[in-house]
């Protein structure tokens, strides 16, 4: 028996994402990249791409009946100010533009910034959060 039913999962994510989010969820999410899951080294500190601001509303997030929240629009970064000195191992949605708390995250691979002037783009539906 699952710990949470699909309805419970959907309700949990609806409380964090979209226009009807709870008052404890931020109005804007900030996508940040780190070297590992411990979130000790953020890659913006080495030249690269600053945190990506994403409004927390229904125009940007959709939660399915199966309890998965995905991005509705492409998530596009500002252009990089330089090459990342390391490849990211983890991405996290933070509740502040600097510092703050990680709410959801996942391991990432195949993401790199090799020079200044590059932008990172995540297509619609390619970023998913599951309860």
N, C-alpha and C positions, 0 to 999 in steps of 0.2 A: 504494500500500500504506500503511495507517495506521501511524503511529509506535507506537501501543500497541493491542493487541487488546482486545476488550471484557473478556476475562478479566483482562488486565493492569490495565485501568482499574479494574475492580471490586476487584481485590486491593489496588490503591493506596489507594482510598477506604476499604476495610474496615480498612486499617492506621491510618487517621485518625479514622474515625467509628464509633460503636457500641460495644457492650460488649466486643468483641474487639479494640479499638484497641491499637496498639503503646504501649510504655512512653514513647515520645517525644511522643505526642499527649496533650493535656490531658484531665483528667477532666471539666472543665467548659469549654464554649465561651462566649465573651462577644460578642454581636452589637453592633457599634458603627457609628455613622453619621458620615460625614465629608463635607466639602465637595467633595473630589475624590480621584482615585486616588492622589495622593501621600500621603494620610493625614496632612496637616499640620494641619488644623483639625477637631477632633472636636466634634460639635454638643452634647454634654453640657456643654461648657465655656461655653455661652451660655445656659444655663437649660433646657430641654428634658428629654429622656428619658435616664436613665443607661443604661449598657451592660446588655443583657439577658442574663442567665445562662441557659444551656441545658445540661443534663446530657449528657455524651457517652456515651450508652448506647442499647441497642436500643429502649427505650421512646420515645426522642426522634428517632432517626435510622434510616433504612433505605436500603440500597444495592441498586439493581436489577441484574438480569443485564446490562443495557445500560451499566452503569457510571455511573449517576447516583444521588447521595445526596440524599434529601429529608427534610424534617421530618415526623415521624409525628403529633405533637401540634401544636396552635396555639402559636405563639410570641407571648407577650403581655408587653408592657412594664409597668413601674410607671407610675403617672400622671406626667405632665409637671409640672415645677415652674415652667414658664413657656414662652413662645413661643420657637421657634427663630428666631434672627435671620437664618438663611439656610436654603434648602432643601438637603437632602443630595444629593450627586451620586454617592456611593459608600457601600456597606455592606461591612463586613469582619468575619469571625469571628476574634476575638483569643484569645490563650491566657492572658490575665490580665484581672482586673477593672479595672485601670488600667495604662497603659503596655503592655508586652508586645509580642508579634509578631503580625502579620496572617498567617493561614494561607490563607484563601480569601476572595474578595470579588468584588463585581460592581457595575457601574453601576446606579443606581436612579433612578426618576423618579416623580413623582406622590405623593411622601411629604412631608407637612408637619405641623407642630405649630404651631397658631395661638394657643394660649392655655394657661394652666395647667389641670391637672386632666384632660388627655386621655391615653388609653392607645393604643398602637400594637398592632395584632393582625395576625399573618400566619397565614393558615389552614393546616391540614394539607396537605402536598404543595406549597405555594406557594413554599417556599424550596428551591432546588436547587443542588447543587454537582456539577459534572462534571469528571472527570479530563482 
